[in-house]
């Protein structure tokens, strides 16, 4: 996987995380919180892989 594609995927995950996190409130379903945690884990994993592969 090339660096541009990896950065694009990480950017999409980050935008999705911002969207989901902005919709979390007391009335939101617990699925938003679960989605935020999953997206944050994917973002952190992507950053780790990007740093490891392209140092």
C-alpha positions as CSV (number, residue, x, y, z in Angstrom):
1,X,0.0,0.0,0.0
2,X,1.5,3.3,-1.0
3,X,1.9,6.3,1.3
4,X,-0.8,8.5,-0.4
5,X,-3.4,5.8,-0.1
6,X,-2.6,5.2,3.5
7,X,-2.8,8.9,4.3
8,X,-6.1,9.1,2.5
9,X,-7.6,6.2,4.5
10,X,-6.4,7.7,7.8
11,X,-7.9,11.1,6.8
12,X,-11.2,9.5,6.0
13,X,-11.2,7.7,9.4
14,X,-10.3,11.0,11.1
15,X,-13.2,12.8,9.4
16,X,-15.6,10.0,10.3
17,X,-14.4,10.1,13.9
18,X,-15.0,13.9,14.1
19,X,-18.5,13.4,12.6
20,X,-19.4,10.6,15.1
21,X,-17.9,12.4,18.1
22,X,-19.8,15.6,17.3
23,X,-23.1,13.6,17.4
24,X,-22.5,12.0,20.8
25,X,-24.7,13.5,23.5
26,X,-27.0,12.3,26.3
27,X,-29.8,11.5,23.8
28,X,-27.6,9.6,21.3
29,X,-27.7,5.9,21.2
30,X,-24.8,3.9,22.6
31,X,-23.9,2.9,19.1
32,X,-22.3,6.4,18.6
33,X,-20.0,5.8,21.5
34,X,-19.1,2.3,20.3
35,X,-18.5,3.7,16.8
36,X,-16.3,6.4,18.2
37,X,-14.1,3.9,20.1
38,X,-13.8,1.7,17.0
39,X,-12.9,4.6,14.8
40,X,-10.3,5.9,17.3
41,X,-8.8,2.4,17.5
42,X,-8.6,2.2,13.7
43,X,-7.1,5.7,13.5
44,X,-4.4,4.8,16.1
45,X,-3.6,1.6,14.3
46,X,-3.3,3.4,11.0
47,X,-1.0,6.0,12.5
48,X,1.1,3.2,14.0
49,X,1.3,1.4,10.6
50,X,2.1,4.6,8.7
51,X,4.9,5.5,11.1
52,X,6.3,2.0,11.0
53,X,6.2,1.6,7.2
54,X,7.3,5.1,6.1
55,X,10.0,6.1,8.6
